[in-house]
């Protein structure tokens, strides 16, 4: 699987001839709007740093046959705001495939931003091709072996120790940081030092925006 991290949570996944984009949000408009050749777009939840409607319109204009996958809350928003658009609903415990590449949904809620309920929207993590897992904005354990983990490392709903503890639980072969659009690029490698010390079984990469790596 080849992965290009556009920035924050926007990634391009290429696997067995299928090209997917994750979470086209407000932090990465310029980068994602230029992507072409997409077969699918996966959207974990409705917050603007993961779903930016105007940018999604531009992405769809460049990729008119791309299948959008999201949970029921995402589907409602997209279908209301972008005419003649249908979202394939994949929530917790549901699945589909795009040109033979499996997409499985895990988790129901966004992590709490602040009590009593700030930030609590439907959040679905996606497991792609029985290999790659991106949990969105929560640390939901899919309960199966993860080969490549897109690990959230920053945000108002988490602290860095949460990321390390999640990596300990998942024990992926390899991982890289996401949800890091608010972190200075030079600081992103700090997470790798923590993972190397506390989760040595996982090889961690601090992908920079625009970087591509084969996993």
Buried (B, 14 or more C-beta within 10 A) or exposed (E): BEBBBBBBBBBBBBBEEBBBBBBBBBBBBEBBBEBEEBBBBBBBBBBEBBBBBEBBBBBBEBBEEBBBBBBEBBBBBBBEEBEEBEBBBBBBEBEBBBEEBEBBBBBBBBBBBEEEEEBEBBBBBBBBBEBBBBBBBBBBBBEEEBBBBBBBBBBEBBEEEBBBBBBEEBEBBBBBBBBBBEBEEEEBEBBBEBBEEEBEEBBBBBBEBEEEBEB
